[in-house]
Amino acid sequence: MVGSIEVAISKPYSNGAISNHNGLEEKLDEFCRFLGKSNDDLLKIVGVGGGAWGSVFAALLQDNYGSFRDKVQIRIWRRPGRAVDKATAEHLFEVINSREDVLRRLIRRCAYLKYVEARLGDRTLYADEILKDGFCLNMIDTPLCPMKVVTNLQEAVWDADIVINGLPSTETQEVFEEIRKYWKERITTPIIISLAKGIEAELDPSPRIITPTQMINRATGVPIENILYLGGPNIASEIYNKEYANARICGADKWRFALAKFLRQPHFIVWDNSDLVTHEVMGGLKNVYAIGAGMVAALTNESATSKSVYFAHCTSEMIFITHLLAEEPEKLAGPLLADTYVTLLKGRNAWYGHMIASGKLSLDMGASISGKGTIQGVSAIEAFYELLSQASLNVLHPEANKPVAPVELCPLLKTLYKILITREQGAEAILEALRDENLNDPRDRIEIAQTHAFYKPSLLGQP
């Protein structure tokens, strides 16, 4: 594979401003000592995937630690060759000229002219090229700091100490299988932090959920104790603009405490938790219902009443599903609802549902949308539906007093599957499902979940 490294300028910028380094060098030194790095051994961090959250995460690290070039190297890999269309180039030019700090930075770097030429249609820009200048194709309105961009995957990852997975779940397995080839001769084992919130389904030999951290473990052979998940109720652009946010890093005790401290910033608080897979699955679950929320908003002209009715039913279904997945589901209620809330307010999955229901997007366009990236809720709908339809997971229906597949107690999930996957119904079906006279009070579903032993550890691959 042929690629190149494009080097950013030496001073780190946060939207054009030099970051505050008070105490950061000491924190970096402490983390390097924890990893067993010698003073002359660079800490090498690489982000894999140039989507919104992956780019922001790498940029946060660059802003914090990038100036200590004799101690740390922070890079991001994305595939080469993704062209920026003319409409996006025109909008990017407007963004650049609306921000004096960004404009001055590009002029200093002798990089402004190419954006002028792209605006005029005289040249084509590429996603990896603009990322070097701090522009993520999926988040044009929020300029980031300049970054070191690598387009050769082998060169990016072969000696990395920490790898950040910013890929969608649908691409994680394939890319990390390729990465495995480049790690055959490694002596040390890398630490991998996954940001992905999607899930996939595996039906044989028994139905279970496969999460991105499990995909990485399978693809690379890296022990699961070296693979962690970071997620939380946040919007990437707002985090980079220093809106207060929090997240959890989940995984083995061996790494998560030190990583939480290393990643924490005054506006970005990182907690830690040992429950890796369940938090990861919950991050995928909220995307399912966010799509439906966007549809309801579009179809009812943003009716607060209709949206609240939907919220009541979708949260009751999520609570029911968590009782299938977790032995102590009440511990997940706060994080799950917070993540759902922010996604409904401003996430790409809710936006996608809105655009589909309003006719501005077509299902034929697929789940990878220009300017937004992959809509992970689509594959999550298919995965959860397929899993919860399996007869081997049947639960006793309290009213009918007969065994039914768990999905029969999740009418919104069933409807979203019929709208987005089999396409046998239109978006209006989500409202019909809400208005069904036979639809139970959402409280009843929660009560059913709380009073019956529905826990199915096999869904998460546990005995």
KENUNU-738925 format. One record per residue (C-alpha): residue number from 1; x, y, z. Coordinates in Angstrom, 3 decimals, decimal comma, padded with zeros to 6 digits. Last residue first. Example, Ala and Ser with C-alpha at 12.3 -4.5 7.8 and 13.67 -1.06 7.14 Angstrom:
+-----+----------+----------+----------+
!   i !     east !    north !       up !
+-----+----------+----------+----------+
!   2 !  013,670 ! -001,060 !  007,140 !
!   1 !  012,300 ! -004,500 !  007,800 !
+-----+----------+----------+----------+
//
This chain:
+-----+----------+----------+----------+
!   i !     east !    north !       up !
+-----+----------+----------+----------+
! 463 ! -022,113 ! -018,418 !  030,181 !
! 462 ! -021,358 ! -014,970 !  028,698 !
! 461 ! -021,338 ! -014,235 !  024,972 !
! 460 ! -023,223 ! -010,974 !  025,360 !
! 459 ! -026,537 ! -012,492 !  024,317 !
! 458 ! -025,619 ! -015,584 !  026,363 !
! 457 ! -026,184 ! -013,553 !  029,526 !
! 456 ! -029,967 ! -013,620 !  028,925 !
! 455 ! -031,651 ! -011,791 !  031,851 !
! 454 ! -035,443 ! -012,053 !  031,562 !
! 453 ! -036,222 ! -012,987 !  035,168 !
! 452 ! -039,564 ! -011,229 !  035,544 !
! 451 ! -040,675 ! -008,397 !  037,822 !
! 450 ! -038,527 ! -005,548 !  036,531 !
! 449 ! -038,994 ! -006,261 !  032,830 !
! 448 ! -042,757 ! -006,652 !  033,172 !
! 447 ! -042,923 ! -003,441 !  035,204 !
! 446 ! -041,005 ! -001,595 !  032,493 !
! 445 ! -043,364 ! -002,947 !  029,847 !
! 444 ! -046,389 ! -001,953 !  031,923 !
! 443 ! -045,038 !  001,583 !  032,377 !
! 442 ! -044,995 !  001,938 !  028,598 !
! 441 ! -048,822 !  001,635 !  028,695 !
! 440 ! -049,611 ! -001,095 !  026,228 !
! 439 ! -050,261 ! -000,560 !  022,538 !
! 438 ! -053,604 ! -002,086 !  021,565 !
! 437 ! -055,037 !  001,256 !  020,462 !
! 436 ! -052,132 !  001,679 !  018,053 !
! 435 ! -051,296 !  005,380 !  018,003 !
! 434 ! -047,571 !  004,929 !  018,606 !
! 433 ! -047,322 !  002,199 !  015,968 !
! 432 ! -049,250 !  004,340 !  013,492 !
! 431 ! -046,797 !  007,149 !  014,137 !
! 430 ! -043,848 !  004,897 !  013,291 !
! 429 ! -045,748 !  003,632 !  010,260 !
! 428 ! -045,555 !  007,113 !  008,724 !
! 427 ! -041,940 !  006,315 !  007,739 !
! 426 ! -043,159 !  003,920 !  005,059 !
! 425 ! -043,664 !  000,181 !  005,437 !
! 424 ! -042,316 ! -002,909 !  003,681 !
! 423 ! -038,835 ! -001,416 !  003,592 !
! 422 ! -037,295 ! -004,694 !  004,828 !
! 421 ! -034,507 ! -002,811 !  006,634 !
! 420 ! -035,535 !  000,793 !  007,249 !
! 419 ! -039,322 !  000,848 !  007,638 !
! 418 ! -039,971 ! -002,774 !  008,661 !
! 417 ! -037,054 ! -002,717 !  011,087 !
! 416 ! -038,246 !  000,595 !  012,538 !
! 415 ! -041,657 ! -000,976 !  013,119 !
! 414 ! -040,271 ! -004,006 !  014,939 !
! 413 ! -038,100 ! -001,779 !  017,137 !
! 412 ! -041,142 !  000,345 !  017,952 !
! 411 ! -043,235 ! -002,730 !  018,804 !
! 410 ! -040,717 ! -004,110 !  021,359 !
! 409 ! -042,522 ! -006,839 !  023,336 !
! 408 ! -042,709 ! -009,055 !  020,263 !
! 407 ! -038,943 ! -008,522 !  019,891 !
! 406 ! -038,414 ! -010,710 !  022,965 !
! 405 ! -039,613 ! -013,791 !  021,041 !
! 404 ! -042,741 ! -015,180 !  022,642 !
! 403 ! -043,485 ! -017,911 !  025,196 !
! 402 ! -047,093 ! -018,050 !  026,424 !
! 401 ! -048,962 ! -016,511 !  029,325 !
! 400 ! -050,728 ! -014,046 !  027,004 !
! 399 ! -050,474 ! -011,352 !  029,676 !
! 398 ! -047,037 ! -012,086 !  031,155 !
! 397 ! -045,431 ! -013,075 !  027,844 !
! 396 ! -042,910 ! -015,718 !  028,854 !
! 395 ! -039,567 ! -015,089 !  027,214 !
! 394 ! -038,150 ! -016,682 !  024,083 !
! 393 ! -034,386 ! -016,395 !  023,534 !
! 392 ! -034,064 ! -019,677 !  021,620 !
! 391 ! -036,931 ! -018,493 !  019,419 !
! 390 ! -034,678 ! -015,813 !  017,934 !
! 389 ! -036,423 ! -012,541 !  017,085 !
! 388 ! -034,424 ! -010,556 !  019,660 !
! 387 ! -031,187 ! -011,205 !  017,784 !
! 386 ! -032,486 ! -010,326 !  014,340 !
! 385 ! -034,184 ! -007,167 !  015,592 !
! 384 ! -031,150 ! -006,027 !  017,573 !
! 383 ! -028,809 ! -006,504 !  014,601 !
! 382 ! -031,094 ! -004,932 !  012,001 !
! 381 ! -031,748 ! -001,883 !  014,149 !
! 380 ! -028,016 ! -001,630 !  014,925 !
! 379 ! -027,188 ! -001,629 !  011,199 !
! 378 ! -029,409 !  001,426 !  010,742 !
! 377 ! -028,351 !  003,125 !  013,991 !
! 376 ! -024,779 !  003,385 !  012,745 !
! 375 ! -025,498 !  006,223 !  010,344 !
! 374 ! -022,074 !  006,290 !  008,683 !
! 373 ! -020,553 !  009,676 !  007,857 !
! 372 ! -022,343 !  012,990 !  008,175 !
! 371 ! -021,048 !  015,233 !  005,375 !
! 370 ! -021,900 !  012,709 !  002,685 !
! 369 ! -024,182 !  010,014 !  004,096 !
! 368 ! -023,221 !  006,383 !  004,624 !
! 367 ! -026,423 !  004,520 !  005,508 !
! 366 ! -027,594 !  003,920 !  001,951 !
! 365 ! -028,798 !  006,410 ! -000,664 !
! 364 ! -031,628 !  004,014 ! -001,569 !
! 363 ! -033,216 !  004,837 !  001,793 !
! 362 ! -033,921 !  008,281 !  000,350 !
! 361 ! -033,075 !  011,612 !  001,939 !
! 360 ! -034,985 !  014,891 !  001,927 !
! 359 ! -038,314 !  013,062 !  002,082 !
! 358 ! -039,331 !  014,513 !  005,462 !
! 357 ! -039,354 !  011,069 !  007,067 !
! 356 ! -035,885 !  010,205 !  005,734 !
! 355 ! -034,414 !  013,580 !  006,755 !
! 354 ! -035,839 !  013,374 !  010,266 !
! 353 ! -034,611 !  009,816 !  010,747 !
! 352 ! -031,147 !  010,869 !  009,573 !
! 351 ! -031,056 !  013,845 !  011,940 !
! 350 ! -032,007 !  011,537 !  014,830 !
! 349 ! -029,088 !  009,285 !  013,839 !
! 348 ! -026,707 !  012,231 !  013,375 !
! 347 ! -027,110 !  013,393 !  016,949 !
! 346 ! -028,455 !  016,767 !  018,090 !
! 345 ! -031,317 !  016,484 !  020,564 !
! 344 ! -032,183 !  012,807 !  020,199 !
! 343 ! -028,499 !  011,893 !  020,539 !
! 342 ! -028,172 !  014,089 !  023,641 !
! 341 ! -031,150 !  012,389 !  025,286 !
! 340 ! -030,141 !  008,848 !  024,358 !
! 339 ! -026,674 !  009,287 !  025,890 !
! 338 ! -028,224 !  010,682 !  029,073 !
! 337 ! -030,842 !  007,913 !  029,162 !
! 336 ! -028,193 !  005,198 !  028,780 !
! 335 ! -025,801 !  006,722 !  031,336 !
! 334 ! -028,570 !  007,103 !  033,949 !
! 333 ! -030,293 !  003,740 !  033,472 !
! 332 ! -027,156 !  001,591 !  033,286 !
! 331 ! -026,924 !  000,762 !  037,011 !
! 330 ! -030,589 ! -000,248 !  036,950 !
! 329 ! -029,681 ! -003,034 !  034,533 !
! 328 ! -028,029 ! -005,217 !  037,192 !
! 327 ! -027,815 ! -008,618 !  035,489 !
! 326 ! -027,542 ! -006,932 !  032,114 !
! 325 ! -028,562 ! -007,895 !  028,588 !
! 324 ! -032,194 ! -008,987 !  028,802 !
! 323 ! -032,978 ! -006,352 !  031,424 !
! 322 ! -031,273 ! -003,815 !  029,148 !
! 321 ! -033,780 ! -004,754 !  026,433 !
! 320 ! -036,760 ! -003,958 !  028,683 !
! 319 ! -035,226 ! -000,621 !  029,679 !
! 318 ! -034,672 !  000,193 !  025,997 !
! 317 ! -038,289 ! -000,683 !  025,221 !
! 316 ! -039,514 !  001,540 !  028,073 !
! 315 ! -037,251 !  004,329 !  026,817 !
! 314 ! -038,792 !  004,031 !  023,351 !
! 313 ! -042,342 !  004,188 !  024,673 !
! 312 ! -041,904 !  007,248 !  026,892 !
! 311 ! -039,788 !  009,029 !  024,281 !
! 310 ! -042,420 !  008,448 !  021,605 !
! 309 ! -045,109 !  010,010 !  023,779 !
! 308 ! -042,744 !  012,911 !  024,534 !
! 307 ! -042,094 !  013,446 !  020,824 !
! 306 ! -045,818 !  013,480 !  020,111 !
! 305 ! -046,441 !  016,087 !  022,810 !
! 304 ! -043,537 !  018,279 !  021,763 !
! 303 ! -044,811 !  018,342 !  018,181 !
! 302 ! -041,827 !  018,998 !  015,921 !
! 301 ! -043,934 !  019,215 !  012,760 !
! 300 ! -045,553 !  015,860 !  013,548 !
! 299 ! -043,936 !  013,814 !  010,758 !
! 298 ! -040,510 !  015,419 !  011,137 !
! 297 ! -040,315 !  015,003 !  014,918 !
! 296 ! -041,645 !  011,448 !  014,756 !
! 295 ! -039,024 !  010,509 !  012,163 !
! 294 ! -036,196 !  012,023 !  014,213 !
! 293 ! -037,348 !  010,078 !  017,253 !
! 292 ! -037,376 !  006,875 !  015,213 !
! 291 ! -033,737 !  007,376 !  014,247 !
! 290 ! -032,834 !  008,074 !  017,883 !
! 289 ! -034,416 !  004,757 !  018,849 !
! 288 ! -031,805 !  002,625 !  017,172 !
! 287 ! -028,918 !  004,971 !  018,052 !
! 286 ! -029,722 !  004,462 !  021,752 !
! 285 ! -028,923 !  000,770 !  021,440 !
! 284 ! -025,399 !  001,200 !  020,061 !
! 283 ! -024,051 !  003,087 !  023,090 !
! 282 ! -025,918 !  000,614 !  025,284 !
! 281 ! -023,939 ! -002,190 !  023,642 !
! 280 ! -020,618 ! -000,501 !  024,505 !
! 279 ! -021,699 !  000,097 !  028,078 !
! 278 ! -022,588 ! -003,599 !  028,356 !
! 277 ! -019,317 ! -004,739 !  026,767 !
! 276 ! -016,840 ! -002,899 !  028,970 !
! 275 ! -018,203 ! -003,011 !  032,507 !
! 274 ! -015,101 ! -002,026 !  034,538 !
! 273 ! -015,936 !  001,668 !  034,691 !
! 272 ! -013,907 !  004,876 !  034,461 !
! 271 ! -014,740 !  008,559 !  034,476 !
! 270 ! -013,440 !  011,069 !  031,926 !
! 269 ! -014,256 !  014,755 !  032,403 !
! 268 ! -013,960 !  016,886 !  029,291 !
! 267 ! -014,049 !  020,629 !  030,042 !
! 266 ! -011,070 !  020,662 !  032,433 !
! 265 ! -009,386 !  017,814 !  030,532 !
! 264 ! -009,211 !  014,096 !  031,276 !
! 263 ! -007,460 !  011,846 !  028,772 !
! 262 ! -004,389 !  011,018 !  030,894 !
! 261 ! -006,422 !  010,586 !  034,087 !
! 260 ! -008,914 !  008,246 !  032,439 !
! 259 ! -006,041 !  006,381 !  030,783 !
! 258 ! -004,309 !  005,741 !  034,114 !
! 257 ! -007,494 !  004,370 !  035,681 !
! 256 ! -008,473 !  002,370 !  032,593 !
! 255 ! -005,268 !  000,452 !  032,022 !
! 254 ! -004,877 ! -002,553 !  034,335 !
! 253 ! -008,368 ! -002,237 !  035,783 !
! 252 ! -009,759 ! -003,719 !  032,571 !
! 251 ! -012,326 ! -001,915 !  030,476 !
! 250 ! -014,576 !  001,097 !  030,245 !
! 249 ! -013,630 !  004,710 !  029,675 !
! 248 ! -016,584 !  006,836 !  030,580 !
! 247 ! -017,428 !  010,256 !  029,184 !
! 246 ! -018,166 !  013,762 !  030,359 !
! 245 ! -018,886 !  017,075 !  028,713 !
! 244 ! -018,575 !  020,823 !  029,295 !
! 243 ! -018,638 !  022,685 !  025,985 !
! 242 ! -015,037 !  023,209 !  024,953 !
! 241 ! -015,553 !  023,881 !  021,229 !
! 240 ! -014,011 !  020,465 !  020,638 !
! 239 ! -016,638 !  018,904 !  022,890 !
! 238 ! -019,390 !  020,738 !  021,044 !
! 237 ! -018,211 !  019,437 !  017,669 !
! 236 ! -018,129 !  015,831 !  018,905 !
! 235 ! -021,582 !  015,749 !  020,507 !
! 234 ! -021,649 !  014,083 !  023,909 !
! 233 ! -023,442 !  011,663 !  026,185 !
! 232 ! -020,660 !  009,164 !  026,757 !
! 231 ! -018,275 !  006,714 !  025,217 !
! 230 ! -014,807 !  005,239 !  025,566 !
! 229 ! -014,294 !  001,515 !  025,111 !
! 228 ! -011,167 ! -000,400 !  026,061 !
! 227 ! -008,971 ! -003,077 !  024,505 !
! 226 ! -005,809 ! -004,191 !  026,321 !
! 225 ! -007,728 ! -006,481 !  028,709 !
! 224 ! -009,373 ! -008,034 !  025,644 !
! 223 ! -006,025 ! -009,506 !  024,615 !
! 222 ! -004,851 ! -008,407 !  021,136 !
! 221 ! -005,563 ! -011,320 !  018,768 !
! 220 ! -005,988 ! -008,853 !  015,937 !
! 219 ! -009,318 ! -009,633 !  014,272 !
! 218 ! -011,007 ! -011,422 !  017,170 !
! 217 ! -010,035 ! -008,807 !  019,770 !
! 216 ! -010,919 ! -005,990 !  017,394 !
! 215 ! -014,336 ! -007,519 !  016,705 !
! 214 ! -014,866 ! -007,940 !  020,447 !
! 213 ! -014,050 ! -004,268 !  021,007 !
! 212 ! -016,423 ! -003,362 !  018,152 !
! 211 ! -019,320 ! -005,282 !  019,729 !
! 210 ! -020,738 ! -008,638 !  018,677 !
! 209 ! -024,180 ! -009,424 !  020,084 !
! 208 ! -025,249 ! -013,023 !  020,469 !
! 207 ! -027,488 ! -015,677 !  018,980 !
! 206 ! -026,108 ! -019,213 !  019,232 !
! 205 ! -023,872 ! -021,244 !  016,895 !
! 204 ! -024,538 ! -019,164 !  014,927 !
! 203 ! -026,673 ! -015,997 !  015,105 !
! 202 ! -024,052 ! -013,232 !  015,249 !
! 201 ! -025,355 ! -009,680 !  015,305 !
! 200 ! -023,409 ! -006,427 !  014,855 !
! 199 ! -023,089 ! -003,404 !  017,126 !
! 198 ! -022,492 !  000,308 !  016,696 !
! 197 ! -021,045 !  002,804 !  019,142 !
! 196 ! -017,416 !  003,011 !  017,990 !
! 195 ! -014,981 !  004,986 !  020,165 !
! 194 ! -012,587 !  002,071 !  020,680 !
! 193 ! -009,420 !  002,516 !  022,725 !
! 192 ! -006,640 !  000,068 !  021,855 !
! 191 ! -003,507 ! -000,433 !  023,954 !
! 190 ! -000,662 ! -001,999 !  022,003 !
! 189 !  001,086 ! -005,274 !  022,868 !
! 188 !  004,886 ! -005,205 !  022,804 !
! 187 !  007,083 ! -007,526 !  020,722 !
! 186 !  005,458 ! -006,852 !  017,377 !
! 185 !  006,415 ! -009,079 !  014,445 !
! 184 !  002,872 ! -010,069 !  013,475 !
! 183 !  001,553 ! -006,552 !  014,065 !
! 182 !  001,384 ! -005,422 !  010,430 !
! 181 ! -000,778 ! -008,338 !  009,338 !
! 180 ! -003,123 ! -007,713 !  012,272 !
! 179 ! -003,815 ! -004,227 !  010,918 !
! 178 ! -005,543 ! -005,768 !  007,907 !
! 177 ! -007,883 ! -007,700 !  010,170 !
! 176 ! -008,309 ! -004,441 !  012,071 !
! 175 ! -009,625 ! -002,729 !  008,942 !
! 174 ! -012,135 ! -005,442 !  008,071 !
! 173 ! -013,504 ! -005,909 !  011,584 !
! 172 ! -013,959 ! -002,189 !  012,265 !
! 171 ! -015,794 ! -001,256 !  009,066 !
! 170 ! -019,430 ! -001,908 !  010,056 !
! 169 ! -018,693 ! -000,848 !  013,635 !
! 168 ! -017,910 !  002,651 !  012,409 !
! 167 ! -014,225 !  003,597 !  012,609 !
! 166 ! -012,709 !  005,889 !  015,251 !
! 165 ! -010,596 !  003,158 !  016,838 !
! 164 ! -007,841 !  004,903 !  018,803 !
! 163 ! -004,536 !  003,014 !  018,787 !
! 162 ! -002,073 !  003,502 !  021,639 !
! 161 !  001,566 !  002,376 !  021,579 !
! 160 !  001,822 !  002,593 !  017,799 !
! 159 !  004,677 !  000,663 !  016,146 !
! 158 !  002,917 ! -000,803 !  013,076 !
! 157 ! -000,090 !  001,515 !  013,219 !
! 156 !  000,375 !  004,482 !  010,906 !
! 155 !  002,983 !  003,112 !  008,510 !
! 154 !  000,871 !  000,031 !  007,927 !
! 153 ! -002,256 !  002,091 !  007,356 !
! 152 ! -000,693 !  004,371 !  004,743 !
! 151 ! -002,728 !  007,575 !  004,493 !
! 150 ! -001,188 !  009,296 !  007,503 !
! 149 ! -002,345 !  012,728 !  008,647 !
! 148 ! -000,448 !  014,856 !  011,134 !
! 147 ! -003,003 !  017,332 !  012,390 !
! 146 ! -003,877 !  021,010 !  012,149 !
! 145 ! -006,264 !  022,049 !  014,938 !
! 144 ! -009,974 !  021,599 !  014,351 !
! 143 ! -012,428 !  023,685 !  012,339 !
! 142 ! -016,070 !  023,057 !  013,290 !
! 141 ! -018,486 !  023,781 !  010,430 !
! 140 ! -016,950 !  021,098 !  008,202 !
! 139 ! -017,905 !  018,211 !  010,478 !
! 138 ! -018,114 !  015,041 !  008,381 !
! 137 ! -015,272 !  016,111 !  006,072 !
! 136 ! -013,086 !  016,928 !  009,057 !
! 135 ! -011,161 !  020,153 !  008,580 !
! 134 ! -007,955 !  020,762 !  010,549 !
! 133 ! -005,449 !  021,571 !  007,805 !
! 132 ! -004,238 !  017,966 !  007,609 !
! 131 ! -007,905 !  016,974 !  007,571 !
! 130 ! -008,217 !  018,982 !  004,330 !
! 129 ! -005,779 !  016,696 !  002,514 !
! 128 ! -007,197 !  013,462 !  003,938 !
! 127 ! -010,664 !  014,456 !  002,716 !
! 126 ! -009,518 !  015,414 ! -000,763 !
! 125 ! -009,794 !  018,749 ! -002,585 !
! 124 ! -010,436 !  018,998 ! -006,289 !
! 123 ! -009,210 !  021,937 ! -008,362 !
! 122 ! -010,490 !  024,797 ! -010,519 !
! 121 ! -014,065 !  024,684 ! -009,232 !
! 120 ! -013,958 !  028,275 ! -008,045 !
! 119 ! -014,322 !  027,213 ! -004,404 !
! 118 ! -011,645 !  024,573 ! -004,970 !
! 117 ! -009,262 !  027,246 ! -006,299 !
! 116 ! -009,919 !  029,462 ! -003,269 !
! 115 ! -009,410 !  026,475 ! -000,968 !
! 114 ! -006,108 !  025,717 ! -002,718 !
! 113 ! -005,000 !  029,323 ! -002,201 !
! 112 ! -005,341 !  029,227 !  001,593 !
! 111 ! -002,608 !  026,672 !  002,295 !
! 110 !  000,475 !  028,932 !  002,441 !
! 109 !  000,810 !  027,882 !  006,089 !
! 108 !  000,639 !  031,485 !  007,257 !
! 107 ! -002,389 !  032,019 !  005,003 !
! 106 ! -004,076 !  028,947 !  006,467 !
! 105 ! -003,526 !  030,187 !  010,035 !
! 104 ! -004,747 !  033,666 !  009,216 !
! 103 ! -008,001 !  032,304 !  007,790 !
! 102 ! -008,514 !  029,999 !  010,759 !
! 101 ! -008,089 !  032,829 !  013,254 !
! 100 ! -010,261 !  035,183 !  011,183 !
!  99 ! -013,142 !  032,721 !  011,063 !
!  98 ! -015,916 !  033,566 !  008,620 !
!  97 ! -013,547 !  033,216 !  005,678 !
!  96 ! -012,751 !  029,605 !  006,521 !
!  95 ! -016,401 !  028,667 !  007,031 !
!  94 ! -017,380 !  030,220 !  003,699 !
!  93 ! -014,603 !  028,300 !  001,929 !
!  92 ! -015,828 !  025,098 !  003,568 !
!  91 ! -019,303 !  025,764 !  002,211 !
!  90 ! -017,962 !  026,124 ! -001,318 !
!  89 ! -015,846 !  022,988 ! -000,958 !
!  88 ! -018,912 !  021,121 !  000,329 !
!  87 ! -020,927 !  022,167 ! -002,728 !
!  86 ! -018,008 !  021,278 ! -005,002 !
!  85 ! -017,659 !  017,716 ! -003,738 !
!  84 ! -014,695 !  016,742 ! -001,550 !
!  83 ! -012,945 !  013,701 ! -003,021 !
!  82 ! -012,129 !  010,622 ! -000,925 !
!  81 ! -008,789 !  009,427 ! -002,355 !
!  80 ! -006,827 !  008,470 !  000,730 !
!  79 ! -008,179 !  006,398 !  003,625 !
!  78 ! -007,776 !  007,907 !  007,044 !
!  77 ! -005,037 !  007,654 !  009,599 !
!  76 ! -004,476 !  010,088 !  012,455 !
!  75 ! -001,231 !  011,069 !  014,142 !
!  74 ! -000,014 !  012,010 !  017,610 !
!  73 !  003,712 !  011,726 !  018,430 !
!  72 !  004,793 !  012,192 !  022,029 !
!  71 !  007,934 !  012,976 !  024,003 !
!  70 !  010,282 !  015,063 !  021,826 !
!  69 !  007,272 !  016,696 !  020,167 !
!  68 !  005,867 !  018,054 !  023,407 !
!  67 !  003,719 !  020,568 !  021,513 !
!  66 !  001,197 !  017,870 !  020,617 !
!  65 !  000,124 !  017,156 !  024,201 !
!  64 ! -003,122 !  018,956 !  024,868 !
!  63 ! -004,096 !  020,313 !  021,463 !
!  62 ! -002,958 !  017,102 !  019,763 !
!  61 ! -004,896 !  014,975 !  022,251 !
!  60 ! -008,040 !  017,008 !  021,655 !
!  59 ! -007,409 !  016,805 !  017,890 !
!  58 ! -007,224 !  013,010 !  018,016 !
!  57 ! -010,563 !  012,861 !  019,823 !
!  56 ! -012,082 !  015,397 !  017,431 !
!  55 ! -010,992 !  013,378 !  014,406 !
!  54 ! -012,361 !  010,109 !  015,792 !
!  53 ! -015,614 !  011,788 !  016,806 !
!  52 ! -016,214 !  013,383 !  013,391 !
!  51 ! -014,919 !  010,634 !  011,122 !
!  50 ! -011,251 !  010,276 !  010,148 !
!  49 ! -010,594 !  006,644 !  011,023 !
!  48 ! -007,734 !  005,037 !  012,931 !
!  47 ! -006,277 !  007,472 !  015,469 !
!  46 ! -002,608 !  007,015 !  016,259 !
!  45 ! -000,652 !  007,537 !  019,455 !
!  44 !  003,104 !  007,007 !  019,718 !
!  43 !  004,799 !  007,780 !  023,039 !
!  42 !  008,332 !  008,568 !  021,930 !
!  41 !  011,217 !  006,737 !  023,607 !
!  40 !  014,048 !  009,041 !  024,764 !
!  39 !  012,859 !  009,259 !  028,371 !
!  38 !  012,119 !  005,538 !  028,605 !
!  37 !  008,545 !  004,277 !  028,333 !
!  36 !  007,302 !  001,849 !  030,990 !
!  35 !  003,637 !  002,518 !  030,326 !
!  34 !  003,238 !  004,087 !  033,783 !
!  33 !  006,360 !  006,158 !  033,131 !
!  32 !  004,760 !  007,456 !  029,934 !
!  31 !  001,607 !  008,353 !  031,864 !
!  30 !  003,540 !  010,280 !  034,497 !
!  29 !  005,542 !  012,142 !  031,858 !
!  28 !  002,343 !  013,150 !  030,051 !
!  27 !  000,772 !  014,393 !  033,284 !
!  26 !  003,913 !  016,353 !  034,102 !
!  25 !  003,927 !  017,843 !  030,610 !
!  24 !  000,283 !  018,788 !  030,967 !
!  23 !  000,625 !  020,654 !  034,267 !
!  22 ! -000,053 !  024,038 !  032,727 !
!  21 !  000,133 !  023,606 !  028,944 !
!  20 ! -002,661 !  025,984 !  027,992 !
!  19 ! -003,469 !  025,651 !  024,275 !
!  18 ! -002,364 !  028,056 !  021,565 !
!  17 ! -005,443 !  029,429 !  019,798 !
!  16 ! -006,282 !  028,850 !  016,124 !
!  15 ! -009,303 !  026,607 !  016,546 !
!  14 ! -007,283 !  024,846 !  019,241 !
!  13 ! -003,795 !  025,115 !  017,816 !
!  12 ! -000,627 !  023,138 !  018,455 !
!  11 !  002,632 !  024,780 !  017,333 !
!  10 !  004,927 !  022,722 !  015,091 !
!   9 !  003,051 !  022,882 !  011,838 !
!   8 !  001,272 !  019,772 !  010,562 !
!   7 !  003,060 !  016,990 !  008,718 !
!   6 !  001,520 !  015,019 !  005,879 !
!   5 !  002,563 !  011,400 !  005,957 !
!   4 !  002,220 !  009,481 !  002,722 !
!   3 !  000,740 !  006,393 !  001,228 !
!   2 !  001,417 !  003,369 ! -000,971 !
!   1 !  000,000 !  000,000 !  000,000 !
+-----+----------+----------+----------+
//
